[in-house]
Amino acid sequence: MSTPTLDQVFHDAQQLPLEDQRALVALIKPPKSIEQLAAEQGVKPFDPEKARQQAAGIWPEEESLDDFTAWLRESRKEGAAESKLD
């Protein structure tokens, strides 16, 4: 069996009922780009300066990353223990 040509496929698709043609067109539309999806969802490019400003004050500057990591581990342990009680 030989591979059909594009013209043959197009001709055969035209013979389908209109609803099936629409379904076929929906299936072969190219996927949206990341940029198109981001625009549709209102997602903006990452702005590290804005993120830095938003994060200011969340954790005391005088405390180290090790302090933060220890706090995070402890809070996760407490959260896990609380969820086991539910």
Buried (B, 14 or more C-beta within 10 A) or exposed (E): EEEEEEEEEEEEEEEEEEEEEEEEEEEEEEEEEEEEEEEEEEEEEEEEEEEEEEEEEEEEEEEEEEEEEEEEEEEEEEEEEEEEEE
